[in-house]
Amino acid sequence: MTDTEQLNIRISKALIYDVEFISQHLKVNRNDWIKLNLAKLIREAKAVIIDEYEQKYVNCFLTDKEFRQLTGFNPTQGMIELREKELRQKEQNEEVMKANFLKMAKKLKKASKQIYVDKYLKGVIKKIDKKR
């Protein structure tokens, strides 16, 4: 027999009646039905939590050590490959953003020089107009 622990929980009478209804119609023991469905619920909730940690790991929000501490197991090879792909993609995106930023900076520099030249020319034109 597996190692077990007893949980003492209070359940409303209405819920007990519903469980009785189900167990009579399915012809199963109500405690077995509750244990089976509780196990399904726990397994599903655990899967959702682990999926979230896997996504955080792949998206580089968790380190290997943090992932191991939170889930109790090491990242799979597939997760490691996805993470490396994500890191490469982020590096490429950063390089593209940096290149775009530098292009914009050059355009702004040219534009600011042009504005300065325009102001200078307007000033020269005003001086010429005053001399006339």
N, C-alpha and C positions, 0 to 999 in steps of 0.2 A: 504494500500500500504506500502511496506517495505521502510525503510530509504535508500535513494540512494544518490549518488554523481556523478556528471558529470565529465568525463575525456575528455579533448580536446587533441586529438592526430592527427598528420599529417600522412597521408598514401599516398604512391606513387600512381599515376594514374594507373599504371599497376596492382597494387594490388587491387585497386577499381574495375577495369575492371574484374579481376578474381572473386572477391566477387559477382559482378553483374551476371557474368556467372553462378556461383554456385546457387545464389538465384533464377535466372530464371529457371534453370533446376530442382531445387528441389522444386520450387514454394513456397518459404518462403521469408519473409521479410529479407533484407540483414542485418539490425540492429539486428534482433532477431538471425540470424545465427551467426553473430559476437559475440553477448553476450553469446550465448550458447557455442561456441567453446572457447571463452576466459575463461569462467567459467571452462570448462574441463581442459584447459591448466593450469590454476591456481591451481585447485584441484590436478592434477598430480604432479606439482612442489612442492606443499606443502607436499604431501604424501612422496615424495622422501626425502625432508628435515627432516620430522619427523622420517622417517625410519632411517636416519643417526644418529639422536639424540638418538633414541631407541637403536641402536647398540652401540653407545658410552656409554650409560648408562649401558647396559647389560655387556659390556666389562670393566666396572669400570673406565671409563675415565671421567664420569660426576657423581656428587652427586645428591641426590634427589632434593635438592634445586636448583642446576644449571639446572637440567632437567625441573623442574617446571617453572623456569624463562624463559628458551628458548622456551618451547612449549606452556605454558599456562595451562597445566594440570598435574596432578600427575601421576607417573608411575603406570601401571596396576599391578594387583597381579601376572599375568603371567611374566611380566618383572622383578618383584622383585624376583620371584622364579628362573628365569634364571640367574639373577645377583648373587644370593646366590650360585647357582650351579657353576657358573664361579669362584666365590671367593674360594669355596672349592677345585675346580680343580687347581687353581693357588697355593693354600697352599700345596696341595699334590705334585704338580710339584716342588715347592720350597724345600720340604722335600726330594724328590728323588734326586734333584740336589745337595742338601747339603750332602746327604749320598754318592753320587757318588764322590763329591769333596773330602770328607774325605777319601774315599777308594783310590783315586788317590794320595792324600797327603801321606798316609801310604806307598803306593807303591814307591813313589818318595823318601821317607825317607829311605826305605829299599835299594832302588837302589843307593842312594847317599852313604849309609853306605857301600854297596858292592863296589862301585867305590873307596871309601877310603881304604877299605880292599885290593882291587886289587892293588892300588898304593903302599900300605904298603908292600904287598907281593913282588911286582916287585922290590921295594927298597931293601928288604931283600935278594932277589935272586941276585941282582946286587952286594951287599956287599959280599955275599958268593962267587960269581964268581971272585971278585977282590982278595979275600983272596987265592984263588986257584992259 
